[in-house]
Amino acid sequence: MTQARPAPRAADPPAQPPAASTGQPAERVYRERCARFGAVRDRLAARVRRVSYARLVTFAAAAVAFIAGVWGELPLGLPLAAVCAVAFVALVVYHDHVGKQLRRYTELWRMNDEALRRQARAWDGLPLHPAARAPADHPYADDLDLFGRASVFQLLGTVATPPGTSTLRDWLVAPAAPAVIRERQPAVAELAPLVDFRDELTLRGRLMGATPPDPEPFLDWAEGEPWLTRQRGVLWLSRVGPALACGLLVAQIVGLVPYPLWLLAVLGNFALSQTRGGQVERLLDHVAAQAGAVEAYAELYALVGQHAWSAPRLQHLQASLATETLAADRQTRALSRLVRLTYLRRSQLYFPIEMLTLWSFHTLALLEGWQATAGRQARAWLSALGEVEALAALAGLAHDNPDWAYPDIVEGAPPLLEARDLGHPLLPASVRVVNPVRVGPPGTFLFVTGSNMSGKSTLLRAIGVNAVLAQAGGPVCASAMRLPPVTLRSSIRVQDSLERGVSYFMAELQHLKRIVDAAQRMDDGRTMLYLLDEILHGTNTAERQIAARKVILYLVAHGAIGAMSTHDLMLADSPEIAAACEAIHFTESFARDASGPVMTFDYRIRPGVATSTNALKLMEIVGLALDDVEPADDVNRGRDSSSE
């Protein structure tokens, strides 16, 4: 077996700018902001209570004054009631204003409290995004905890709109091209110190509600063909009918027409509403479903547009939100005003108004005018906003971890992943142990051994998660890192399926088959990076060793780079494996105190293959020491002698 190579040389500092910092620890920043926003929130909450009491008093005073004025016991009762009523209306408006401010500062406090929890990796206090999940049978999302509780997405989870959520999800499940990564890194670095901007971006998204509406129905309408304006006859009738109804009604009121001829026009409007109104209402529903979000999107577009960005990617996104003729924020505010016209449908007076004016037809005609002017730009605007949100989420990670680096994506050189002080991003800094790591070049693989609980699986996941962050354009949990464009594959957390009738061993074989097939198809300029953790332990030792050797040698032969962890130390006895592997291991220390054996780990990489195991000692530590149990043959012999 070949000796392990020396500890890997640290990667050169990346060419990209270092992670930005606010000049003081992120934890202090968030604690100060929590204190400030919490104080404002408490003052506003007290004000809301006082205004609520004042509303109650003015309403009661208005009622008493009105009753007293009507009964004649208070000559100034009616004027006083009018004054109290005006005061009540003013208090209602003010109460709504203060309530919105209270919600704003409550949310700002909550967001900064969540930032503190993210730093501590206190997962139970962080929101989950049920809409963020990997596609079915994704090759590494489950193994690397990309989604769900205690996941990469939860760590980055400042995105608040559906476009932001889908964009960040897509960046995590599929690597970007090297040129795109190099565009994103300066944008992330520029956004990192802008805590106020990033908070405002998240806040305005959250103010849409806990579950913002899916924009797809709206986009389907916005990008589609107008319906009403193409129905020339319907459009003409929807304009002539209300004009006749209103004109004849006025004519009867002023005495020009002695008969209620306007009822005939209303009857015509009713007929048109019954025959074409259903389609009109369905189209309005598509737009009205976005009523709460449309105005919020306008504010988000304006927020992005008002900054002077220096990163080319941010400049490009800003430009896509404002052309010479179509500015996303202005057009979306115009749409918001039109959407408000649909609110009349909620009124009890809607039916008579609709029969007289065909309000819904006119509203749809105005909306279709917007559709023709700006509708086909709406998707691009939402896409740009989603990208800004995803960049801001990665920027929050950079701000919170100023000692993390932006990786170099190296093309053209022999594929090699090399990192200095690599750690697992999902572990809190207080317990995270970092190591130098080198994976590659082709023709070699990292052979990781060690006893139970020593850190083998964590190392593999640290390599994988950092590769995901690197190829999303974010910082990595390392002081320096470089890697080629890689296609990541892993077999770490395999599950059987009773529903599909698949055993654990068969599920793992299917997993490995997909990895091997992917290695065969590596012809797109990318390198396969595989992570294999204790593979094939669903069968006996002899067959496992043979099969594992075949899998790893096949991947090595096809130019893939990767790491494999195992308890099978004899795998390294194979000459082929020994020639290709770079062996490293983890170890543990034992001591005894009054309570018994104590085992500790330092989680540090050491060269070579592990020379110790700990399964029996772990049994003793958990109270499963069975040394005093007699073998079955001895027990049987004892029984036989006693019977004699």
C-alpha positions in Angstrom: 0.0 0.0 0.0 1.3 3.5 -0.8 2.0 5.9 1.9 -0.4 8.8 2.3 0.8 12.0 0.7 1.8 14.9 2.9 -0.8 17.2 4.2 -2.2 19.0 1.1 -0.8 22.4 0.2 -3.2 25.2 1.0 -5.0 26.6 -2.0 -3.9 30.0 -3.1 -6.0 32.9 -2.0 -8.9 33.4 -4.4 -8.8 36.2 -7.0 -12.3 37.3 -6.0 -12.7 39.9 -3.2 -12.8 38.6 0.3 -16.0 38.3 2.3 -17.1 41.7 3.3 -17.6 42.7 6.9 -19.3 45.4 8.7 -16.3 46.1 10.9 -17.7 44.4 14.0 -18.7 40.8 14.7 -22.0 39.8 13.1 -23.4 38.6 16.4 -23.0 42.1 17.9 -24.6 43.7 14.8 -27.7 41.4 15.2 -27.9 41.9 18.9 -27.8 45.7 18.6 -30.4 45.6 15.8 -32.7 43.3 17.9 -32.5 45.7 20.8 -33.3 48.7 18.6 -36.1 47.1 16.7 -37.5 45.5 19.8 -37.7 48.9 21.6 -39.5 50.5 18.7 -41.8 47.5 18.5 -42.7 47.7 22.2 -43.5 51.5 21.9 -45.7 50.9 18.9 -47.5 48.0 20.6 -48.3 50.3 23.5 -49.5 53.0 21.1 -51.7 50.5 19.3 -53.4 49.7 22.6 -53.9 53.3 23.5 -55.4 54.1 20.0 -57.7 51.0 20.4 -59.0 52.4 23.7 -59.4 55.8 22.1 -61.4 54.3 19.2 -63.7 52.6 21.7 -64.2 55.8 23.7 -64.9 58.0 20.6 -67.3 55.4 19.2 -69.2 55.3 22.5 -69.2 59.1 22.7 -70.6 59.4 19.2 -73.4 56.9 19.9 -74.3 58.6 23.2 -74.3 62.1 21.6 -76.3 61.0 18.7 -79.0 59.3 20.9 -79.1 62.4 23.2 -79.4 64.7 20.2 -82.2 62.7 18.6 -84.1 62.6 21.8 -83.7 66.4 22.3 -82.0 66.2 25.7 -78.7 67.6 24.3 -79.1 70.5 21.8 -75.5 70.1 20.5 -75.8 66.3 20.5 -75.8 65.8 16.7 -72.9 68.2 16.0 -71.0 66.5 18.9 -71.8 63.1 17.4 -70.5 64.2 14.0 -67.3 65.4 15.6 -66.8 62.1 17.5 -67.6 60.2 14.3 -64.9 62.1 12.4 -62.5 61.5 15.3 -63.4 57.8 15.2 -62.7 57.6 11.5 -59.4 59.4 11.9 -58.4 57.0 14.7 -59.2 54.0 12.5 -56.9 55.4 9.8 -54.2 56.1 12.3 -54.6 52.7 14.0 -54.1 51.0 10.6 -51.0 53.1 10.0 -49.5 52.3 13.4 -50.5 48.7 13.0 -48.5 48.5 9.8 -45.5 50.0 11.5 -45.8 47.6 14.4 -45.9 44.7 12.0 -42.8 46.1 10.2 -40.7 46.4 13.4 -41.9 43.1 14.8 -40.8 41.4 11.6 -37.4 43.3 11.6 -36.8 42.1 15.2 -37.8 38.5 14.3 -35.5 38.5 11.2 -32.5 39.7 13.3 -33.3 37.2 16.0 -33.3 34.5 13.4 -29.9 35.7 12.2 -28.6 35.1 15.7 -30.1 31.6 15.6 -28.5 30.9 12.3 -25.1 31.8 13.7 -25.7 29.4 16.6 -27.2 26.8 14.3 -30.3 26.8 16.6 -32.4 25.1 13.9 -35.7 24.8 15.9 -36.0 28.6 16.0 -35.6 29.1 12.3 -38.5 29.0 9.8 -38.8 26.1 7.3 -39.6 26.7 3.6 -42.0 23.8 2.6 -41.9 25.0 -1.0 -38.1 24.5 -1.1 -37.3 20.8 -1.7 -35.2 18.9 -4.1 -36.6 17.1 -7.2 -37.4 13.5 -6.7 -34.3 11.2 -6.8 -31.9 14.1 -6.8 -28.3 12.6 -6.7 -27.0 14.4 -3.6 -29.6 16.7 -2.0 -30.6 14.3 0.8 -27.1 13.1 1.5 -25.8 16.7 2.0 -28.9 18.1 3.8 -29.6 20.7 1.3 -33.3 21.1 2.3 -35.5 20.6 5.3 -34.6 21.1 9.0 -30.9 21.7 9.8 -30.2 22.2 6.1 -28.2 24.5 3.8 -31.4 26.1 2.6 -32.5 26.8 6.2 -29.1 28.3 6.9 -29.5 30.6 3.8 -33.3 31.0 4.4 -33.7 34.8 4.0 -35.5 34.5 0.7 -39.1 35.5 1.1 -40.8 35.5 -2.3 -41.6 32.6 -4.5 -39.1 33.7 -7.2 -36.4 34.0 -4.6 -37.2 30.6 -3.1 -37.2 28.8 -6.5 -34.0 30.6 -7.6 -32.0 29.7 -4.5 -33.3 26.1 -4.7 -32.2 25.8 -8.4 -28.8 27.2 -7.5 -28.3 24.5 -4.9 -29.5 21.5 -6.9 -27.5 22.3 -10.1 -24.1 23.9 -10.5 -23.6 27.1 -12.3 -21.1 27.5 -15.2 -17.7 28.9 -14.1 -18.3 32.3 -15.8 -21.6 32.6 -14.0 -20.0 31.8 -10.6 -17.4 34.5 -11.2 -20.2 37.0 -11.9 -22.0 36.1 -8.7 -19.1 36.2 -6.3 -18.5 40.0 -6.6 -22.3 40.6 -6.3 -22.4 38.5 -3.1 -19.4 40.4 -1.8 -21.0 43.8 -2.5 -24.2 42.8 -0.8 -22.6 41.3 2.2 -22.1 44.4 4.3 -25.5 45.9 3.3 -27.4 44.6 6.2 -30.2 47.3 6.0 -30.7 46.5 2.3 -30.8 42.8 2.8 -33.2 43.1 5.7 -35.5 45.4 3.7 -35.5 43.0 0.8 -36.5 40.1 3.1 -39.0 42.3 5.0 -40.9 43.5 2.0 -41.2 39.9 0.8 -42.4 38.7 4.2 -45.0 41.4 4.3 -46.8 39.6 1.5 -47.9 37.0 4.0 -46.7 33.7 5.3 -47.5 32.0 2.0 -47.2 34.4 -0.9 -49.3 33.4 -3.8 -47.8 31.4 -6.6 -47.1 33.9 -9.5 -47.5 31.2 -12.2 -51.2 31.8 -12.7 -50.6 35.5 -13.0 -47.7 34.9 -15.4 -49.8 32.6 -17.5 -52.3 35.4 -18.0 -49.7 38.2 -18.4 -47.8 36.3 -21.2 -51.0 35.0 -22.8 -53.1 36.6 -25.5 -55.8 39.1 -24.5 -59.4 37.7 -24.6 -61.8 40.6 -24.3 -60.0 43.0 -26.6 -60.1 40.3 -29.3 -63.8 39.9 -28.8 -64.7 43.0 -30.7 -68.4 42.5 -30.5 -68.4 41.8 -26.8 -66.1 44.7 -26.2 -68.4 47.0 -28.2 -71.5 45.8 -26.3 -69.8 46.2 -23.0 -69.3 49.9 -23.8 -72.5 50.7 -25.5 -74.8 48.9 -23.0 -73.7 50.8 -19.9 -73.6 54.1 -21.8 -77.3 53.6 -22.8 -78.3 52.5 -19.3 -76.7 55.4 -17.6 -77.8 57.9 -20.2 -81.5 56.8 -20.1 -81.4 56.7 -16.3 -80.2 60.3 -16.2 -82.8 61.2 -18.9 -85.6 59.8 -16.8 -84.3 61.6 -13.7 -84.3 65.0 -15.3 -87.7 64.3 -17.0 -86.6 63.9 -20.6 -87.9 60.4 -20.8 -91.1 59.5 -19.1 -90.5 55.7 -19.0 -87.8 53.6 -17.4 -86.3 52.7 -20.8 -82.9 52.3 -19.0 -84.2 48.9 -17.7 -84.1 47.6 -21.2 -80.4 48.4 -21.4 -79.8 46.9 -18.0 -81.5 43.7 -19.3 -79.1 43.7 -22.2 -76.2 44.1 -19.8 -77.6 41.2 -17.7 -77.7 39.0 -20.8 -74.1 39.9 -21.8 -73.0 39.2 -18.2 -74.7 35.8 -18.2 -73.2 34.7 -21.5 -69.7 36.2 -21.3 -69.3 37.2 -17.6 -68.0 33.8 -16.5 -64.9 34.1 -18.6 -64.4 37.7 -17.5 -64.6 36.6 -13.8 -62.1 33.8 -14.3 -59.6 36.1 -15.9 -60.0 38.6 -13.2 -59.5 35.9 -10.6 -56.1 35.1 -12.1 -55.0 38.7 -11.5 -56.9 39.3 -8.2 -55.1 36.3 -6.7 -51.9 38.4 -6.8 -53.6 41.5 -5.3 -51.6 41.4 -2.1 -48.3 40.7 -3.8 -48.4 43.0 -6.8 -47.8 46.1 -4.8 -45.1 44.4 -2.7 -43.3 43.4 -5.9 -43.4 47.0 -7.0 -41.7 48.1 -3.8 -39.1 45.3 -4.2 -38.3 46.5 -7.7 -37.9 50.0 -6.5 -35.6 48.9 -3.7 -33.3 47.2 -6.1 -33.5 50.1 -8.6 -32.5 52.9 -6.2 -29.0 51.6 -5.4 -25.9 52.5 -7.4 -24.3 49.0 -7.8 -20.7 48.4 -8.8 -20.8 44.6 -9.4 -21.6 43.9 -13.0 -24.1 41.2 -12.2 -26.1 43.6 -10.0 -25.9 46.3 -12.6 -27.3 43.9 -15.2 -30.2 42.9 -12.9 -30.9 46.5 -12.1 -31.0 47.3 -15.9 -33.4 44.5 -16.6 -35.8 46.1 -14.2 -35.9 49.4 -15.9 -35.8 50.1 -19.7 -36.4 53.4 -21.4 -40.1 52.7 -21.8 -40.9 50.1 -19.1 -39.8 50.4 -15.5 -40.7 47.4 -13.4 -41.7 49.4 -10.3 -43.9 51.9 -12.2 -45.6 49.4 -14.3 -46.3 47.1 -11.3 -47.7 50.0 -9.4 -50.0 50.8 -12.3 -51.1 47.2 -12.3 -51.7 47.4 -8.6 -54.0 50.4 -9.1 -55.9 48.4 -11.7 -56.1 45.3 -9.5 -57.8 47.5 -6.8 -60.7 48.0 -9.3 -61.4 44.3 -8.8 -62.1 44.8 -5.1 -65.6 46.1 -5.9 -66.6 42.5 -6.6 -66.5 41.9 -2.8 -69.1 44.6 -2.2 -72.8 43.8 -1.5 -73.5 46.6 -4.1 -71.5 44.9 -6.8 -74.5 43.2 -8.5 -76.5 46.4 -9.2 -73.4 48.3 -10.2 -72.4 45.5 -12.5 -75.8 45.4 -14.2 -75.8 49.1 -14.7 -72.1 49.6 -15.8 -70.6 46.1 -16.6 -67.8 47.1 -14.2 -65.9 43.8 -14.6 -65.7 44.1 -18.4 -64.2 47.6 -18.2 -61.7 46.4 -15.5 -60.6 43.5 -17.6 -60.2 45.8 -20.7 -57.9 48.0 -18.6 -55.9 45.0 -17.3 -55.6 43.7 -20.9 -54.2 47.0 -21.9 -51.5 46.5 -19.2 -51.1 42.9 -20.4 -50.3 44.1 -24.0 -47.9 46.8 -22.8 -45.9 45.1 -20.1 -47.2 41.5 -19.6 -44.4 39.8 -21.4 -41.8 41.5 -19.3 -43.3 40.3 -16.0 -41.4 37.0 -15.9 -38.1 38.6 -16.5 -38.7 41.1 -13.7 -39.6 38.3 -11.3 -36.6 36.3 -12.4 -34.3 39.3 -11.8 -35.8 39.8 -8.4 -35.4 36.2 -7.5 -31.7 36.3 -8.4 -31.1 39.4 -6.2 -32.8 37.6 -3.3 -30.6 34.5 -3.9 -27.5 36.6 -4.0 -28.6 38.4 -0.8 -29.0 35.1 0.9 -25.5 34.0 0.0 -24.3 37.5 1.0 -25.8 37.0 4.5 -23.7 33.9 4.8 -20.6 35.9 3.8 -21.4 38.6 6.3 -21.9 36.2 9.1 -18.7 34.4 8.4 -16.1 36.9 7.4 -13.3 34.3 7.7 -14.9 32.1 4.9 -13.4 32.4 1.4 -14.7 32.7 -2.1 -13.3 29.7 -4.0 -11.4 29.7 -7.2 -13.0 27.8 -10.0 -10.1 26.5 -12.0 -10.5 25.4 -15.6 -8.0 23.8 -17.9 -5.7 22.4 -15.2 -5.7 18.8 -14.0 -8.9 18.5 -11.9 -8.1 19.0 -8.2 -10.2 20.1 -5.2 -7.9 21.6 -2.6 -9.0 23.5 0.5 -7.3 25.0 3.6 -9.2 24.8 6.9 -12.2 23.1 5.4 -15.2 22.7 7.8 -18.8 21.7 7.7 -21.0 24.8 7.2 -23.9 23.4 9.1 -21.9 23.0 12.3 -21.7 25.9 14.7 -18.3 27.6 14.8 -17.9 26.7 18.5 -17.7 23.0 17.7 -16.5 22.9 14.1 -13.1 21.4 13.5 -11.4 22.3 10.2 -8.9 20.3 8.2 -6.8 20.6 5.1 -8.3 18.6 2.3 -7.2 17.5 -1.1 -9.2 15.4 -3.5 -7.7 14.4 -6.9 -6.1 14.6 -9.4 -7.7 12.0 -11.7 -6.2 8.5 -11.2 -6.4 8.9 -7.4 -9.0 9.0 -4.7 -9.2 10.0 -1.0 -9.4 6.9 1.2 -10.9 7.8 4.6 -10.8 5.4 7.5 -11.4 5.7 11.2 -13.5 4.3 13.9 -17.1 4.9 14.6 -18.1 8.5 15.3 -14.6 9.8 14.4 -15.7 12.2 11.7 -15.5 10.3 8.4 -19.1 11.0 7.2 -18.8 14.6 8.4 -15.7 15.1 6.3 -17.4 13.8 3.2 -20.4 16.0 3.7 -18.2 19.0 4.3 -16.5 18.4 0.9 -19.9 18.1 -0.8 -21.7 21.0 0.9 -18.8 23.3 0.2 -18.7 22.2 -3.4 -22.4 23.1 -3.6 -21.9 26.5 -2.1 -18.9 27.1 -4.3 -20.8 26.3 -7.5 -23.8 28.4 -6.4 -21.5 31.5 -6.2 -21.3 31.8 -2.5 -18.5 31.6 0.1 -17.2 28.3 1.4 -16.4 27.2 4.9 -12.6 27.3 4.4 -9.9 29.9 4.5 -9.0 29.1 0.9 -10.4 26.7 -1.7 -10.0 25.9 -5.4 -11.8 23.3 -7.4 -12.6 22.5 -11.0 -16.2 22.6 -12.4 -17.6 19.4 -10.9 -20.7 17.2 -11.3 -21.4 16.0 -7.8 -22.6 12.5 -6.9 -22.8 10.8 -3.5 -23.9 7.7 -1.7 -24.1 8.6 2.0 -27.6 8.2 3.2 -29.4 5.3 1.4 -32.9 4.2 2.4 -34.8 1.1 1.6 -38.5 1.3 0.4 -41.2 -1.0 1.6 -43.6 0.8 -0.8 -41.4 0.0 -3.8 -40.3 -3.4 -2.5 -36.7 -2.4 -2.5 -34.3 -3.7 0.1 -31.5 -1.6 1.6 -28.8 -3.4 -0.4 -30.8 -3.1 -3.7 -31.4 0.6 -3.0 -27.7 1.1 -2.6 -26.9 -0.8 -5.8 -29.3 1.4 -7.7 -27.7 4.5 -6.2 -24.2 3.3 -7.2 -25.5 2.4 -10.7 -26.5 6.0 -11.2 -23.1 7.2 -10.0 -21.3 4.8 -12.4 -23.5 5.8 -15.3 -22.9 9.5 -14.6 -19.1 8.8 -14.7 -19.5 7.3 -18.2 -21.3 10.4 -19.5 -18.7 13.0 -18.3 -18.1 14.7 -21.6 -19.3 18.2 -20.9 -16.0 19.7 -19.6 -16.9 18.9 -16.0 -15.3 16.5 -13.6 -17.2 13.9 -11.6 -16.8 14.4 -7.8 -18.1 11.4 -5.9 -18.5 10.9 -2.2 -19.0 7.3 -1.0 -19.7 6.5 2.6 -19.5 2.9 3.8 -20.9 1.5 0.6 -22.3 -2.0 0.2 -22.4 -2.8 3.9 -25.7 -4.6 3.3 -23.8 -7.8 2.3 -21.1 -10.0 3.6 -17.5 -8.8 4.1 -15.8 -10.7 1.3 -18.3 -9.7 -1.4 -18.4 -6.1 -0.1 -14.7 -5.8 -0.5 -14.7 -7.2 -4.0 -17.6 -5.0 -5.1 -16.3 -1.9 -3.5 -12.9 -2.3 -5.2 -14.6 -2.7 -8.6 -16.7 0.4 -8.1 -13.9 2.6 -6.9 -11.5 1.4 -9.6 -14.1 1.9 -12.3 -14.6 5.6 -11.2 -10.8 6.1 -11.0 -10.4 4.7 -14.5 -13.0 7.1 -15.9 -11.2 10.2 -14.6 -13.5 10.9 -11.7 -12.1 12.3 -8.4 -13.6 11.7 -5.0 -13.5 10.3 -1.5 -14.5 7.0 0.0 -14.9 6.2 3.7 -14.9 2.7 5.0 -14.3 0.5 8.0 -12.9 -2.2 5.8 -9.2 -1.6 6.4 -8.3 -4.6 4.3 -9.5 -2.8 1.2 -6.2 -0.9 1.1 -4.3 -4.3 0.9 -5.4 -4.5 -2.7 -2.4 -3.4 -4.9 -4.8 -1.5 -7.3 -6.4 0.4 -4.4 -3.0 1.0 -2.8 -1.7 2.5 -6.0 -4.6 4.9 -6.4 -5.5 5.9 -2.8 -4.4 8.8 -0.7 -5.1 7.4 2.7 -6.1 9.5 5.7 -7.8 8.6 8.9 -9.4 9.8 12.1 -8.7 8.4 15.5 -9.9 8.6 19.1 -8.5 8.7 22.6 -9.6 6.6 25.6 -9.3 7.2 29.3 -10.9 5.8 32.4 -12.5 7.6 35.4 -14.7 6.6 38.2 -17.6 6.1 35.9 -15.7 3.9 33.5 -14.2 4.3 30.1 -14.3 7.7 28.4 -13.7 8.2 24.7 -12.9 11.5 23.0 -12.3 12.6 19.4 -10.3 15.5 18.0 -11.7 15.1 14.4 -8.3 15.9 13.0 -7.1 14.3 9.8 -4.0 12.1 10.0 -2.1 10.4 7.2 -2.3 6.7 6.5 -4.9 4.0 7.3 -6.5 3.8 10.7 -4.9 1.3 13.1 -7.6 1.2 15.8 -11.3 0.3 16.2 -13.7 1.2 18.9 -16.8 -0.9 18.5 -16.2 -3.0 21.7 -15.2 0.0 23.7 -18.4 1.8 22.6 -20.4 -1.2 23.8 -18.8 -0.9 27.2 -19.4 2.9 27.3 -23.2 2.5 26.7 -23.4 -0.4 29.2 -23.5 -3.2 26.7 -20.5 -5.0 28.0 -21.3 -8.7 27.7 -18.0 -10.3 28.8 -19.6 -12.2 31.6 -22.1 -13.9 29.3 -21.4 -17.6 28.9 -21.2 -19.0 25.3 -24.2 -21.0 24.3 -22.2 -24.3 24.4 -21.1 -23.7 27.9 -24.6 -23.0 29.0 -25.9 -26.1 27.4 -23.2 -28.2 29.1 -24.1 -26.7 32.4 -27.7 -27.7 31.9 -26.7 -31.2 31.0 -24.6 -31.7 34.1 -27.3 -30.4 36.3 -29.7 -32.8 34.9 -27.4 -35.7 35.6 
